[in-house]
Amino acid sequence: MFTVECNGVETSFAGLDLAMAHAKSLNKFVTISGDGFEIVGMFGVDSIRDGVCPDGVAYDWNKASRIGRVKRERV
């Protein structure tokens, strides 16, 4: 059982896929909880254009700049 909470309103779903589809349809910040874990955020951000997310926030993450050495360099 998974619960989607948005603005104080909770809705229950039998599966995580249904809960995530509902959260995406709300297009708001939600909390999905169930089976001992919790997911929070706004679902549906799936495109980056010209280095910017759909909400206007710059997307500047890249794998090369992550902290720590790459495994192949340590081996």
mmCIF file of the N, C-alpha and C atoms, coordinates in Angstrom:
data_MODEL
# 
_entry.id   MODEL 
# 
loop_
_atom_site.group_PDB 
_atom_site.id 
_atom_site.type_symbol 
_atom_site.label_atom_id 
_atom_site.label_alt_id 
_atom_site.label_comp_id 
_atom_site.label_asym_id 
_atom_site.label_entity_id 
_atom_site.label_seq_id 
_atom_site.pdbx_PDB_ins_code 
_atom_site.Cartn_x 
_atom_site.Cartn_y 
_atom_site.Cartn_z 
_atom_site.occupancy 
_atom_site.B_iso_or_equiv 
_atom_site.pdbx_formal_charge 
_atom_site.auth_seq_id 
_atom_site.auth_comp_id 
_atom_site.auth_asym_id 
_atom_site.auth_atom_id 
_atom_site.pdbx_PDB_model_num 
ATOM 1   N N  . MET A 1 1  ? 0.847  -1.177 0.000   1.00 0.00 ? 1  MET A N  1 
ATOM 2   C CA . MET A 1 1  ? 0.000  0.000  0.000   1.00 0.00 ? 1  MET A CA 1 
ATOM 3   C C  . MET A 1 1  ? 0.893  1.241  0.000   1.00 0.00 ? 1  MET A C  1 
ATOM 4   N N  . PHE A 1 2  ? 0.612  2.169  -0.854  1.00 0.00 ? 2  PHE A N  1 
ATOM 5   C CA . PHE A 1 2  ? 1.371  3.412  -0.959  1.00 0.00 ? 2  PHE A CA 1 
ATOM 6   C C  . PHE A 1 2  ? 0.430  4.597  -0.794  1.00 0.00 ? 2  PHE A C  1 
ATOM 7   N N  . THR A 1 3  ? 0.907  5.622  -0.124  1.00 0.00 ? 3  THR A N  1 
ATOM 8   C CA . THR A 1 3  ? 0.105  6.809  0.148   1.00 0.00 ? 3  THR A CA 1 
ATOM 9   C C  . THR A 1 3  ? 0.762  8.020  -0.486  1.00 0.00 ? 3  THR A C  1 
ATOM 10  N N  . VAL A 1 4  ? -0.040 8.791  -1.229  1.00 0.00 ? 4  VAL A N  1 
ATOM 11  C CA . VAL A 1 4  ? 0.415  10.050 -1.814  1.00 0.00 ? 4  VAL A CA 1 
ATOM 12  C C  . VAL A 1 4  ? -0.215 11.177 -1.013  1.00 0.00 ? 4  VAL A C  1 
ATOM 13  N N  . GLU A 1 5  ? 0.624  12.068 -0.468  1.00 0.00 ? 5  GLU A N  1 
ATOM 14  C CA . GLU A 1 5  ? 0.142  13.203 0.323   1.00 0.00 ? 5  GLU A CA 1 
ATOM 15  C C  . GLU A 1 5  ? 0.514  14.494 -0.392  1.00 0.00 ? 5  GLU A C  1 
ATOM 16  N N  . CYS A 1 6  ? -0.480 15.338 -0.580  1.00 0.00 ? 6  CYS A N  1 
ATOM 17  C CA . CYS A 1 6  ? -0.280 16.633 -1.238  1.00 0.00 ? 6  CYS A CA 1 
ATOM 18  C C  . CYS A 1 6  ? -1.199 17.656 -0.576  1.00 0.00 ? 6  CYS A C  1 
ATOM 19  N N  . ASN A 1 7  ? -0.608 18.706 -0.018  1.00 0.00 ? 7  ASN A N  1 
ATOM 20  C CA . ASN A 1 7  ? -1.376 19.767 0.645   1.00 0.00 ? 7  ASN A CA 1 
ATOM 21  C C  . ASN A 1 7  ? -2.307 19.231 1.730   1.00 0.00 ? 7  ASN A C  1 
ATOM 22  N N  . GLY A 1 8  ? -1.839 18.228 2.479   1.00 0.00 ? 8  GLY A N  1 
ATOM 23  C CA . GLY A 1 8  ? -2.618 17.682 3.584   1.00 0.00 ? 8  GLY A CA 1 
ATOM 24  C C  . GLY A 1 8  ? -3.654 16.652 3.195   1.00 0.00 ? 8  GLY A C  1 
ATOM 25  N N  . VAL A 1 9  ? -3.785 16.357 1.896   1.00 0.00 ? 9  VAL A N  1 
ATOM 26  C CA . VAL A 1 9  ? -4.753 15.361 1.428   1.00 0.00 ? 9  VAL A CA 1 
ATOM 27  C C  . VAL A 1 9  ? -4.000 14.079 1.086   1.00 0.00 ? 9  VAL A C  1 
ATOM 28  N N  . GLU A 1 10 ? -4.414 12.956 1.681   1.00 0.00 ? 10 GLU A N  1 
ATOM 29  C CA . GLU A 1 10 ? -3.767 11.669 1.431   1.00 0.00 ? 10 GLU A CA 1 
ATOM 30  C C  . GLU A 1 10 ? -4.658 10.781 0.576   1.00 0.00 ? 10 GLU A C  1 
ATOM 31  N N  . THR A 1 11 ? -4.022 10.118 -0.402  1.00 0.00 ? 11 THR A N  1 
ATOM 32  C CA . THR A 1 11 ? -4.715 9.170  -1.267  1.00 0.00 ? 11 THR A CA 1 
ATOM 33  C C  . THR A 1 11 ? -3.908 7.889  -1.283  1.00 0.00 ? 11 THR A C  1 
ATOM 34  N N  . SER A 1 12 ? -4.567 6.731  -1.131  1.00 0.00 ? 12 SER A N  1 
ATOM 35  C CA . SER A 1 12 ? -3.874 5.443  -1.080  1.00 0.00 ? 12 SER A CA 1 
ATOM 36  C C  . SER A 1 12 ? -3.976 4.707  -2.409  1.00 0.00 ? 12 SER A C  1 
ATOM 37  N N  . PHE A 1 13 ? -2.901 3.954  -2.725  1.00 0.00 ? 13 PHE A N  1 
ATOM 38  C CA . PHE A 1 13 ? -2.836 3.177  -3.962  1.00 0.00 ? 13 PHE A CA 1 
ATOM 39  C C  . PHE A 1 13 ? -2.247 1.809  -3.668  1.00 0.00 ? 13 PHE A C  1 
ATOM 40  N N  . ALA A 1 14 ? -2.632 0.834  -4.472  1.00 0.00 ? 14 ALA A N  1 
ATOM 41  C CA . ALA A 1 14 ? -2.166 -0.538 -4.279  1.00 0.00 ? 14 ALA A CA 1 
ATOM 42  C C  . ALA A 1 14 ? -0.716 -0.718 -4.715  1.00 0.00 ? 14 ALA A C  1 
ATOM 43  N N  . GLY A 1 15 ? -0.279 0.030  -5.723  1.00 0.00 ? 15 GLY A N  1 
ATOM 44  C CA . GLY A 1 15 ? 1.076  -0.135 -6.239  1.00 0.00 ? 15 GLY A CA 1 
ATOM 45  C C  . GLY A 1 15 ? 1.824  1.174  -6.380  1.00 0.00 ? 15 GLY A C  1 
ATOM 46  N N  . LEU A 1 16 ? 3.150  1.089  -6.412  1.00 0.00 ? 16 LEU A N  1 
ATOM 47  C CA . LEU A 1 16 ? 3.985  2.276  -6.541  1.00 0.00 ? 16 LEU A CA 1 
ATOM 48  C C  . LEU A 1 16 ? 3.784  2.942  -7.897  1.00 0.00 ? 16 LEU A C  1 
ATOM 49  N N  . ASP A 1 17 ? 3.591  2.158  -8.941  1.00 0.00 ? 17 ASP A N  1 
ATOM 50  C CA . ASP A 1 17 ? 3.380  2.744  -10.273 1.00 0.00 ? 17 ASP A CA 1 
ATOM 51  C C  . ASP A 1 17 ? 2.126  3.611  -10.326 1.00 0.00 ? 17 ASP A C  1 
ATOM 52  N N  . LEU A 1 18 ? 1.068  3.170  -9.668  1.00 0.00 ? 18 LEU A N  1 
ATOM 53  C CA . LEU A 1 18 ? -0.166 3.961  -9.622  1.00 0.00 ? 18 LEU A CA 1 
ATOM 54  C C  . LEU A 1 18 ? 0.025  5.229  -8.796  1.00 0.00 ? 18 LEU A C  1 
ATOM 55  N N  . ALA A 1 19 ? 0.744  5.098  -7.685  1.00 0.00 ? 19 ALA A N  1 
ATOM 56  C CA . ALA A 1 19 ? 1.005  6.261  -6.826  1.00 0.00 ? 19 ALA A CA 1 
ATOM 57  C C  . ALA A 1 19 ? 1.840  7.298  -7.575  1.00 0.00 ? 19 ALA A C  1 
ATOM 58  N N  . MET A 1 20 ? 2.860  6.857  -8.298  1.00 0.00 ? 20 MET A N  1 
ATOM 59  C CA . MET A 1 20 ? 3.715  7.784  -9.044  1.00 0.00 ? 20 MET A CA 1 
ATOM 60  C C  . MET A 1 20 ? 2.950  8.440  -10.193 1.00 0.00 ? 20 MET A C  1 
ATOM 61  N N  . ALA A 1 21 ? 2.084  7.691  -10.866 1.00 0.00 ? 21 ALA A N  1 
ATOM 62  C CA . ALA A 1 21 ? 1.272  8.265  -11.949 1.00 0.00 ? 21 ALA A CA 1 
ATOM 63  C C  . ALA A 1 21 ? 0.346  9.347  -11.392 1.00 0.00 ? 21 ALA A C  1 
ATOM 64  N N  . HIS A 1 22 ? -0.231 9.094  -10.240 1.00 0.00 ? 22 HIS A N  1 
ATOM 65  C CA . HIS A 1 22 ? -1.109 10.087 -9.613  1.00 0.00 ? 22 HIS A CA 1 
ATOM 66  C C  . HIS A 1 22 ? -0.316 11.327 -9.212  1.00 0.00 ? 22 HIS A C  1 
ATOM 67  N N  . ALA A 1 23 ? 0.867  11.115 -8.613  1.00 0.00 ? 23 ALA A N  1 
ATOM 68  C CA . ALA A 1 23 ? 1.714  12.232 -8.196  1.00 0.00 ? 23 ALA A CA 1 
ATOM 69  C C  . ALA A 1 23 ? 2.105  13.094 -9.397  1.00 0.00 ? 23 ALA A C  1 
ATOM 70  N N  . LYS A 1 24 ? 2.416  12.452 -10.512 1.00 0.00 ? 24 LYS A N  1 
ATOM 71  C CA . LYS A 1 24 ? 2.779  13.189 -11.725 1.00 0.00 ? 24 LYS A CA 1 
ATOM 72  C C  . LYS A 1 24 ? 1.599  13.996 -12.241 1.00 0.00 ? 24 LYS A C  1 
ATOM 73  N N  . SER A 1 25 ? 0.403  13.439 -12.154 1.00 0.00 ? 25 SER A N  1 
ATOM 74  C CA . SER A 1 25 ? -0.788 14.145 -12.639 1.00 0.00 ? 25 SER A CA 1 
ATOM 75  C C  . SER A 1 25 ? -1.122 15.372 -11.788 1.00 0.00 ? 25 SER A C  1 
ATOM 76  N N  . LEU A 1 26 ? -0.740 15.348 -10.500 1.00 0.00 ? 26 LEU A N  1 
ATOM 77  C CA . LEU A 1 26 ? -1.003 16.494 -9.627  1.00 0.00 ? 26 LEU A CA 1 
ATOM 78  C C  . LEU A 1 26 ? -0.137 17.698 -9.991  1.00 0.00 ? 26 LEU A C  1 
ATOM 79  N N  . ASN A 1 27 ? 1.083  17.420 -10.475 1.00 0.00 ? 27 ASN A N  1 
ATOM 80  C CA . ASN A 1 27 ? 2.026  18.473 -10.858 1.00 0.00 ? 27 ASN A CA 1 
ATOM 81  C C  . ASN A 1 27 ? 2.311  19.428 -9.696  1.00 0.00 ? 27 ASN A C  1 
ATOM 82  N N  . LYS A 1 28 ? 2.433  18.849 -8.485  1.00 0.00 ? 28 LYS A N  1 
ATOM 83  C CA . LYS A 1 28 ? 2.731  19.604 -7.270  1.00 0.00 ? 28 LYS A CA 1 
ATOM 84  C C  . LYS A 1 28 ? 3.728  18.817 -6.435  1.00 0.00 ? 28 LYS A C  1 
ATOM 85  N N  . PHE A 1 29 ? 4.300  19.457 -5.416  1.00 0.00 ? 29 PHE A N  1 
ATOM 86  C CA . PHE A 1 29 ? 5.199  18.785 -4.488  1.00 0.00 ? 29 PHE A CA 1 
ATOM 87  C C  . PHE A 1 29 ? 4.394  17.778 -3.676  1.00 0.00 ? 29 PHE A C  1 
ATOM 88  N N  . VAL A 1 30 ? 4.830  16.511 -3.685  1.00 0.00 ? 30 VAL A N  1 
ATOM 89  C CA . VAL A 1 30 ? 4.103  15.442 -2.997  1.00 0.00 ? 30 VAL A CA 1 
ATOM 90  C C  . VAL A 1 30 ? 5.051  14.601 -2.148  1.00 0.00 ? 30 VAL A C  1 
ATOM 91  N N  . THR A 1 31 ? 4.461  13.805 -1.280  1.00 0.00 ? 31 THR A N  1 
ATOM 92  C CA . THR A 1 31 ? 5.184  12.789 -0.515  1.00 0.00 ? 31 THR A CA 1 
ATOM 93  C C  . THR A 1 31 ? 4.524  11.453 -0.793  1.00 0.00 ? 31 THR A C  1 
ATOM 94  N N  . ILE A 1 32 ? 5.321  10.488 -1.260  1.00 0.00 ? 32 ILE A N  1 
ATOM 95  C CA . ILE A 1 32 ? 4.828  9.121  -1.440  1.00 0.00 ? 32 ILE A CA 1 
ATOM 96  C C  . ILE A 1 32 ? 5.488  8.281  -0.360  1.00 0.00 ? 32 ILE A C  1 
ATOM 97  N N  . SER A 1 33 ? 4.678  7.576  0.420   1.00 0.00 ? 33 SER A N  1 
ATOM 98  C CA . SER A 1 33 ? 5.237  6.737  1.476   1.00 0.00 ? 33 SER A CA 1 
ATOM 99  C C  . SER A 1 33 ? 4.628  5.348  1.424   1.00 0.00 ? 33 SER A C  1 
ATOM 100 N N  . GLY A 1 34 ? 5.420  4.375  1.847   1.00 0.00 ? 34 GLY A N  1 
ATOM 101 C CA . GLY A 1 34 ? 4.957  3.003  1.888   1.00 0.00 ? 34 GLY A CA 1 
ATOM 102 C C  . GLY A 1 34 ? 6.124  2.048  1.931   1.00 0.00 ? 34 GLY A C  1 
ATOM 103 N N  . ASP A 1 35 ? 5.912  0.862  2.481   1.00 0.00 ? 35 ASP A N  1 
ATOM 104 C CA . ASP A 1 35 ? 6.931  -0.184 2.571   1.00 0.00 ? 35 ASP A CA 1 
ATOM 105 C C  . ASP A 1 35 ? 8.233  0.304  3.192   1.00 0.00 ? 35 ASP A C  1 
ATOM 106 N N  . GLY A 1 36 ? 8.153  1.167  4.200   1.00 0.00 ? 36 GLY A N  1 
ATOM 107 C CA . GLY A 1 36 ? 9.328  1.599  4.921   1.00 0.00 ? 36 GLY A CA 1 
ATOM 108 C C  . GLY A 1 36 ? 10.196 2.637  4.236   1.00 0.00 ? 36 GLY A C  1 
ATOM 109 N N  . PHE A 1 37 ? 9.671  3.330  3.242   1.00 0.00 ? 37 PHE A N  1 
ATOM 110 C CA . PHE A 1 37 ? 10.438 4.394  2.607   1.00 0.00 ? 37 PHE A CA 1 
ATOM 111 C C  . PHE A 1 37 ? 9.540  5.559  2.258   1.00 0.00 ? 37 PHE A C  1 
ATOM 112 N N  . GLU A 1 38 ? 10.172 6.663  1.899   1.00 0.00 ? 38 GLU A N  1 
ATOM 113 C CA . GLU A 1 38 ? 9.436  7.872  1.573   1.00 0.00 ? 38 GLU A CA 1 
ATOM 114 C C  . GLU A 1 38 ? 10.116 8.555  0.392   1.00 0.00 ? 38 GLU A C  1 
ATOM 115 N N  . ILE A 1 39 ? 9.330  9.007  -0.569  1.00 0.00 ? 39 ILE A N  1 
ATOM 116 C CA . ILE A 1 39 ? 9.832  9.745  -1.728  1.00 0.00 ? 39 ILE A CA 1 
ATOM 117 C C  . ILE A 1 39 ? 9.155  11.110 -1.694  1.00 0.00 ? 39 ILE A C  1 
ATOM 118 N N  . VAL A 1 40 ? 9.937  12.165 -1.794  1.00 0.00 ? 40 VAL A N  1 
ATOM 119 C CA . VAL A 1 40 ? 9.356  13.504 -1.809  1.00 0.00 ? 40 VAL A CA 1 
ATOM 120 C C  . VAL A 1 40 ? 9.836  14.249 -3.045  1.00 0.00 ? 40 VAL A C  1 
ATOM 121 N N  . GLY A 1 41 ? 9.007  15.131 -3.538  1.00 0.00 ? 41 GLY A N  1 
ATOM 122 C CA . GLY A 1 41 ? 9.405  15.952 -4.676  1.00 0.00 ? 41 GLY A CA 1 
ATOM 123 C C  . GLY A 1 41 ? 8.261  16.197 -5.625  1.00 0.00 ? 41 GLY A C  1 
ATOM 124 N N  . MET A 1 42 ? 8.637  16.807 -6.725  1.00 0.00 ? 42 MET A N  1 
ATOM 125 C CA . MET A 1 42 ? 7.677  17.094 -7.788  1.00 0.00 ? 42 MET A CA 1 
ATOM 126 C C  . MET A 1 42 ? 8.002  16.169 -8.949  1.00 0.00 ? 42 MET A C  1 
ATOM 127 N N  . PHE A 1 43 ? 7.070  15.341 -9.325  1.00 0.00 ? 43 PHE A N  1 
ATOM 128 C CA . PHE A 1 43 ? 7.299  14.360 -10.367 1.00 0.00 ? 43 PHE A CA 1 
ATOM 129 C C  . PHE A 1 43 ? 7.037  14.946 -11.747 1.00 0.00 ? 43 PHE A C  1 
ATOM 130 N N  . GLY A 1 44 ? 7.724  14.402 -12.732 1.00 0.00 ? 44 GLY A N  1 
ATOM 131 C CA . GLY A 1 44 ? 7.455  14.790 -14.103 1.00 0.00 ? 44 GLY A CA 1 
ATOM 132 C C  . GLY A 1 44 ? 8.505  15.658 -14.756 1.00 0.00 ? 44 GLY A C  1 
ATOM 133 N N  . VAL A 1 45 ? 9.563  16.028 -14.046 1.00 0.00 ? 45 VAL A N  1 
ATOM 134 C CA . VAL A 1 45 ? 10.624 16.793 -14.680 1.00 0.00 ? 45 VAL A CA 1 
ATOM 135 C C  . VAL A 1 45 ? 11.459 15.805 -15.467 1.00 0.00 ? 45 VAL A C  1 
ATOM 136 N N  . ASP A 1 46 ? 11.237 15.768 -16.756 1.00 0.00 ? 46 ASP A N  1 
ATOM 137 C CA . ASP A 1 46 ? 11.917 14.767 -17.570 1.00 0.00 ? 46 ASP A CA 1 
ATOM 138 C C  . ASP A 1 46 ? 12.585 15.350 -18.807 1.00 0.00 ? 46 ASP A C  1 
ATOM 139 N N  . SER A 1 47 ? 12.771 16.637 -18.832 1.00 0.00 ? 47 SER A N  1 
ATOM 140 C CA . SER A 1 47 ? 13.433 17.211 -20.003 1.00 0.00 ? 47 SER A CA 1 
ATOM 141 C C  . SER A 1 47 ? 14.291 18.406 -19.599 1.00 0.00 ? 47 SER A C  1 
ATOM 142 N N  . ILE A 1 48 ? 15.459 18.460 -20.192 1.00 0.00 ? 48 ILE A N  1 
ATOM 143 C CA . ILE A 1 48 ? 16.376 19.575 -19.993 1.00 0.00 ? 48 ILE A CA 1 
ATOM 144 C C  . ILE A 1 48 ? 16.591 20.204 -21.364 1.00 0.00 ? 48 ILE A C  1 
ATOM 145 N N  . ARG A 1 49 ? 16.350 21.486 -21.466 1.00 0.00 ? 49 ARG A N  1 
ATOM 146 C CA . ARG A 1 49 ? 16.561 22.185 -22.743 1.00 0.00 ? 49 ARG A CA 1 
ATOM 147 C C  . ARG A 1 49 ? 17.491 23.360 -22.520 1.00 0.00 ? 49 ARG A C  1 
ATOM 148 N N  . ASP A 1 50 ? 18.556 23.407 -23.290 1.00 0.00 ? 50 ASP A N  1 
ATOM 149 C CA . ASP A 1 50 ? 19.534 24.485 -23.200 1.00 0.00 ? 50 ASP A CA 1 
ATOM 150 C C  . ASP A 1 50 ? 20.073 24.650 -21.784 1.00 0.00 ? 50 ASP A C  1 
ATOM 151 N N  . GLY A 1 51 ? 20.260 23.513 -21.073 1.00 0.00 ? 51 GLY A N  1 
ATOM 152 C CA . GLY A 1 51 ? 20.831 23.544 -19.738 1.00 0.00 ? 51 GLY A CA 1 
ATOM 153 C C  . GLY A 1 51 ? 19.900 24.021 -18.645 1.00 0.00 ? 51 GLY A C  1 
ATOM 154 N N  . VAL A 1 52 ? 18.582 24.059 -18.920 1.00 0.00 ? 52 VAL A N  1 
ATOM 155 C CA . VAL A 1 52 ? 17.609 24.564 -17.952 1.00 0.00 ? 52 VAL A CA 1 
ATOM 156 C C  . VAL A 1 52 ? 16.471 23.562 -17.794 1.00 0.00 ? 52 VAL A C  1 
ATOM 157 N N  . CYS A 1 53 ? 16.057 23.323 -16.528 1.00 0.00 ? 53 CYS A N  1 
ATOM 158 C CA . CYS A 1 53 ? 14.900 22.478 -16.255 1.00 0.00 ? 53 CYS A CA 1 
ATOM 159 C C  . CYS A 1 53 ? 13.624 23.222 -16.652 1.00 0.00 ? 53 CYS A C  1 
ATOM 160 N N  . PRO A 1 54 ? 12.500 22.500 -16.791 1.00 0.00 ? 54 PRO A N  1 
ATOM 161 C CA . PRO A 1 54 ? 11.251 23.164 -17.162 1.00 0.00 ? 54 PRO A CA 1 
ATOM 162 C C  . PRO A 1 54 ? 10.818 24.289 -16.225 1.00 0.00 ? 54 PRO A C  1 
ATOM 163 N N  . ASP A 1 55 ? 11.259 24.248 -14.957 1.00 0.00 ? 55 ASP A N  1 
ATOM 164 C CA . ASP A 1 55 ? 10.881 25.312 -14.016 1.00 0.00 ? 55 ASP A CA 1 
ATOM 165 C C  . ASP A 1 55 ? 11.862 26.479 -14.017 1.00 0.00 ? 55 ASP A C  1 
ATOM 166 N N  . GLY A 1 56 ? 12.852 26.464 -14.925 1.00 0.00 ? 56 GLY A N  1 
ATOM 167 C CA . GLY A 1 56 ? 13.782 27.579 -15.051 1.00 0.00 ? 56 GLY A CA 1 
ATOM 168 C C  . GLY A 1 56 ? 15.062 27.451 -14.252 1.00 0.00 ? 56 GLY A C  1 
ATOM 169 N N  . VAL A 1 57 ? 15.211 26.373 -13.465 1.00 0.00 ? 57 VAL A N  1 
ATOM 170 C CA . VAL A 1 57 ? 16.414 26.162 -12.673 1.00 0.00 ? 57 VAL A CA 1 
ATOM 171 C C  . VAL A 1 57 ? 17.520 25.596 -13.568 1.00 0.00 ? 57 VAL A C  1 
ATOM 172 N N  . ALA A 1 58 ? 18.721 26.133 -13.436 1.00 0.00 ? 58 ALA A N  1 
ATOM 173 C CA . ALA A 1 58 ? 19.846 25.656 -14.241 1.00 0.00 ? 58 ALA A CA 1 
ATOM 174 C C  . ALA A 1 58 ? 20.193 24.217 -13.868 1.00 0.00 ? 58 ALA A C  1 
ATOM 175 N N  . TYR A 1 59 ? 20.409 23.385 -14.867 1.00 0.00 ? 59 TYR A N  1 
ATOM 176 C CA . TYR A 1 59 ? 20.805 21.993 -14.663 1.00 0.00 ? 59 TYR A CA 1 
ATOM 177 C C  . TYR A 1 59 ? 22.278 21.887 -15.021 1.00 0.00 ? 59 TYR A C  1 
ATOM 178 N N  . ASP A 1 60 ? 23.137 21.864 -13.991 1.00 0.00 ? 60 ASP A N  1 
ATOM 179 C CA . ASP A 1 60 ? 24.571 21.877 -14.255 1.00 0.00 ? 60 ASP A CA 1 
ATOM 180 C C  . ASP A 1 60 ? 25.303 20.650 -13.716 1.00 0.00 ? 60 ASP A C  1 
ATOM 181 N N  . TRP A 1 61 ? 24.585 19.614 -13.332 1.00 0.00 ? 61 TRP A N  1 
ATOM 182 C CA . TRP A 1 61 ? 25.215 18.400 -12.831 1.00 0.00 ? 61 TRP A CA 1 
ATOM 183 C C  . TRP A 1 61 ? 25.835 17.644 -13.985 1.00 0.00 ? 61 TRP A C  1 
ATOM 184 N N  . ASN A 1 62 ? 27.035 17.115 -13.768 1.00 0.00 ? 62 ASN A N  1 
ATOM 185 C CA . ASN A 1 62 ? 27.592 16.180 -14.742 1.00 0.00 ? 62 ASN A CA 1 
ATOM 186 C C  . ASN A 1 62 ? 28.405 15.130 -14.004 1.00 0.00 ? 62 ASN A C  1 
ATOM 187 N N  . LYS A 1 63 ? 28.467 13.968 -14.561 1.00 0.00 ? 63 LYS A N  1 
ATOM 188 C CA . LYS A 1 63 ? 29.100 12.830 -13.910 1.00 0.00 ? 63 LYS A CA 1 
ATOM 189 C C  . LYS A 1 63 ? 30.592 13.072 -13.679 1.00 0.00 ? 63 LYS A C  1 
ATOM 190 N N  . ALA A 1 64 ? 31.249 13.775 -14.577 1.00 0.00 ? 64 ALA A N  1 
ATOM 191 C CA . ALA A 1 64 ? 32.689 13.995 -14.476 1.00 0.00 ? 64 ALA A CA 1 
ATOM 192 C C  . ALA A 1 64 ? 33.071 14.835 -13.261 1.00 0.00 ? 64 ALA A C  1 
ATOM 193 N N  . SER A 1 65 ? 32.172 15.682 -12.791 1.00 0.00 ? 65 SER A N  1 
ATOM 194 C CA . SER A 1 65 ? 32.519 16.564 -11.689 1.00 0.00 ? 65 SER A CA 1 
ATOM 195 C C  . SER A 1 65 ? 32.082 16.042 -10.325 1.00 0.00 ? 65 SER A C  1 
ATOM 196 N N  . ARG A 1 66 ? 31.603 14.812 -10.259 1.00 0.00 ? 66 ARG A N  1 
ATOM 197 C CA . ARG A 1 66 ? 31.157 14.286 -8.973  1.00 0.00 ? 66 ARG A CA 1 
ATOM 198 C C  . ARG A 1 66 ? 32.345 14.075 -8.040  1.00 0.00 ? 66 ARG A C  1 
ATOM 199 N N  . ILE A 1 67 ? 32.087 14.065 -6.747  1.00 0.00 ? 67 ILE A N  1 
ATOM 200 C CA . ILE A 1 67 ? 33.143 13.928 -5.748  1.00 0.00 ? 67 ILE A CA 1 
ATOM 201 C C  . ILE A 1 67 ? 33.625 12.477 -5.708  1.00 0.00 ? 67 ILE A C  1 
ATOM 202 N N  . GLY A 1 68 ? 34.904 12.296 -5.581  1.00 0.00 ? 68 GLY A N  1 
ATOM 203 C CA . GLY A 1 68 ? 35.477 10.953 -5.482  1.00 0.00 ? 68 GLY A CA 1 
ATOM 204 C C  . GLY A 1 68 ? 36.122 10.529 -6.787  1.00 0.00 ? 68 GLY A C  1 
ATOM 205 N N  . ARG A 1 69 ? 37.029 9.602  -6.656  1.00 0.00 ? 69 ARG A N  1 
ATOM 206 C CA . ARG A 1 69 ? 37.717 9.117  -7.848  1.00 0.00 ? 69 ARG A CA 1 
ATOM 207 C C  . ARG A 1 69 ? 36.911 8.034  -8.525  1.00 0.00 ? 69 ARG A C  1 
ATOM 208 N N  . VAL A 1 70 ? 37.077 7.945  -9.811  1.00 0.00 ? 70 VAL A N  1 
ATOM 209 C CA . VAL A 1 70 ? 36.401 6.922  -10.598 1.00 0.00 ? 70 VAL A CA 1 
ATOM 210 C C  . VAL A 1 70 ? 37.018 5.573  -10.274 1.00 0.00 ? 70 VAL A C  1 
ATOM 211 N N  . LYS A 1 71 ? 36.209 4.538  -10.240 1.00 0.00 ? 71 LYS A N  1 
ATOM 212 C CA . LYS A 1 71 ? 36.676 3.215  -9.860  1.00 0.00 ? 71 LYS A CA 1 
ATOM 213 C C  . LYS A 1 71 ? 37.840 2.760  -10.724 1.00 0.00 ? 71 LYS A C  1 
ATOM 214 N N  . ARG A 1 72 ? 37.790 2.990  -12.010 1.00 0.00 ? 72 ARG A N  1 
ATOM 215 C CA . ARG A 1 72 ? 38.862 2.506  -12.895 1.00 0.00 ? 72 ARG A CA 1 
ATOM 216 C C  . ARG A 1 72 ? 40.202 3.172  -12.571 1.00 0.00 ? 72 ARG A C  1 
ATOM 217 N N  . GLU A 1 73 ? 40.185 4.352  -11.949 1.00 0.00 ? 73 GLU A N  1 
ATOM 218 C CA . GLU A 1 73 ? 41.428 4.994  -11.545 1.00 0.00 ? 73 GLU A CA 1 
ATOM 219 C C  . GLU A 1 73 ? 41.972 4.392  -10.268 1.00 0.00 ? 73 GLU A C  1 
ATOM 220 N N  . ARG A 1 74 ? 41.118 3.809  -9.435  1.00 0.00 ? 74 ARG A N  1 
ATOM 221 C CA . ARG A 1 74 ? 41.550 3.224  -8.171  1.00 0.00 ? 74 ARG A CA 1 
ATOM 222 C C  . ARG A 1 74 ? 42.071 1.816  -8.345  1.00 0.00 ? 74 ARG A C  1 
ATOM 223 N N  . VAL A 1 75 ? 41.689 1.141  -9.401  1.00 0.00 ? 75 VAL A N  1 
ATOM 224 C CA . VAL A 1 75 ? 42.037 -0.267 -9.587  1.00 0.00 ? 75 VAL A CA 1 
ATOM 225 C C  . VAL A 1 75 ? 43.404 -0.433 -10.175 1.00 0.00 ? 75 VAL A C  1 
# 
